[in-house]
Amino acid sequence: MATHLKNLSTYDPDSIPDGSSFHIGIAVAEWNHDVTGKLLEGCLDALGKAGVPEANITVNWVPGTFELPLACQWLAKENKMDAVIGIGCVIQGETRHFDFICQATATAMQDVALSSNKPCIFGVLTTDNLEQALDRSGGKHGNKGVEAAVTALKMLGIR
């Protein structure tokens, strides 16, 4: 569903499992920090509301979105981690760099999930411009960080 038809921060709290025993790893891209920092805030807020203790959350910063899959793989290999979330933001530029980074990161994140047998959530914005990114990191379309946290918790609830 298109983001403009849904608020990324809207969810039914009753559909989220109790997170008090979960350990969550989060890798966050430094690139576009103004956006990724807000995505991280939304993610941490949603995890906290679900009962995930701060002590059970590990946050690692990486240089950019392309580095998220490896950081998520390292986090997933830690036995205590139940799920990992990759948070990033890639904004379309004048070259095809955007296409390569988005596709490679999405595919690699899926590979991490399948090889680790743990949820590896793609909390990456892939937008045409900064305004769209801001709209989806706490603006008029909500916060994709919240959506990433909710997705991780729901996935853990079905195993």
C-alpha positions in Angstrom: 0.0 0.0 0.0 1.3 3.4 -0.8 2.5 5.4 2.2 0.3 8.4 1.3 -2.7 6.1 2.0 -1.5 5.0 5.5 0.2 6.5 8.5 3.3 4.6 9.3 2.9 5.1 13.0 -0.7 3.8 13.2 -1.1 0.3 14.6 -3.3 -1.6 17.0 -1.4 -2.0 20.3 -3.4 -5.1 21.1 -1.9 -6.8 18.0 1.6 -6.4 19.4 3.0 -9.2 21.7 4.5 -8.4 25.0 8.2 -7.5 24.3 9.5 -7.8 27.8 11.6 -10.8 27.0 12.8 -9.8 23.5 16.3 -8.7 22.6 16.4 -6.4 19.6 19.4 -5.2 17.6 19.2 -2.1 15.6 21.7 -0.9 13.0 21.3 2.8 12.0 22.9 4.6 9.1 24.7 7.8 9.9 24.1 9.1 6.4 21.0 11.4 6.4 21.3 11.5 10.2 18.5 14.1 10.5 16.1 11.5 9.1 17.6 8.3 10.5 17.8 9.8 14.0 14.1 10.4 13.9 13.4 7.0 12.6 15.5 5.5 15.5 13.5 7.6 18.0 10.2 6.3 16.6 11.5 2.7 16.7 12.8 2.9 20.3 9.5 4.6 21.4 7.4 1.8 19.9 9.7 -0.9 21.3 9.4 0.7 24.8 5.7 0.9 24.6 5.6 -2.8 23.8 7.6 -3.5 27.0 11.1 -4.2 25.5 13.5 -3.1 28.2 16.2 -0.6 27.2 18.8 -3.1 28.4 17.6 -5.5 25.8 18.1 -3.1 22.9 21.5 -2.8 21.1 22.0 0.1 18.7 24.9 0.2 16.4 25.6 3.2 14.0 27.1 2.5 10.6 28.3 4.9 7.9 25.5 4.4 5.4 22.6 2.3 4.3 24.8 0.0 2.2 26.5 -1.1 5.5 23.3 -2.1 7.2 23.1 -5.7 6.1 26.5 -6.6 7.5 25.8 -4.8 10.8 22.4 -6.6 11.0 24.2 -9.9 10.3 26.6 -9.3 13.1 23.8 -8.5 15.4 21.7 -11.5 14.3 24.7 -13.8 15.1 24.6 -12.8 18.7 22.6 -15.6 20.4 20.7 -13.1 22.6 19.2 -11.2 19.6 15.7 -12.3 18.7 15.3 -9.8 15.8 17.3 -7.1 14.1 16.2 -3.9 12.4 18.1 -1.9 9.8 17.3 1.8 9.7 18.4 4.0 6.8 17.4 6.6 4.3 18.4 6.8 0.6 17.3 9.8 -1.3 17.2 9.9 -5.1 20.1 11.9 -6.6 21.2 12.7 -10.1 22.9 9.3 -10.7 21.9 5.6 -10.6 23.7 5.2 -7.2 20.2 5.3 -5.6 19.1 2.2 -7.5 22.2 0.2 -6.7 22.1 1.0 -3.0 18.4 0.3 -2.5 18.3 -3.0 -4.4 21.5 -4.3 -2.9 20.5 -3.4 0.7 17.0 -4.8 0.4 18.2 -8.1 -1.1 21.0 -8.4 1.5 18.7 -7.7 4.4 16.4 -10.5 3.2 19.4 -12.8 3.0 20.3 -12.0 6.6 16.8 -12.9 7.7 16.8 -16.2 5.8 20.3 -17.2 6.8 20.0 -16.3 10.5 16.4 -17.5 10.8 15.6 -14.3 12.6 13.5 -11.4 11.6 15.7 -8.8 9.8 13.5 -5.8 9.3 14.0 -3.3 6.4 13.4 0.0 8.0 14.9 2.0 5.1 13.2 5.0 3.5 13.8 5.1 -0.3 12.5 8.5 -1.3 12.6 10.9 -4.2 13.5 13.9 -2.1 14.2 15.1 1.4 10.6 16.3 1.9 9.3 12.8 1.4 11.9 11.4 3.9 10.9 14.0 6.5 7.2 13.2 6.0 8.0 9.5 6.8 10.3 10.1 9.7 7.8 11.7 12.1 6.0 14.0 9.6 2.6 13.9 8.0 2.9 10.2 7.0 4.1 9.0 10.4 7.4 7.3 11.2 8.8 4.3 9.4 10.9 3.5 12.5 7.6 2.8 14.4 6.5 0.6 11.5 9.9 -1.3 11.6 9.6 -1.9 15.4 6.0 -3.1 15.1 7.0 -5.4 12.2 9.8 -7.0 14.3 7.5 -7.5 17.3 4.7 -9.1 15.2 7.2 -11.4 13.5 8.5 -12.5 16.9 4.9 -13.1 18.0 4.3 -15.7 15.3 7.3 -18.0 16.0 
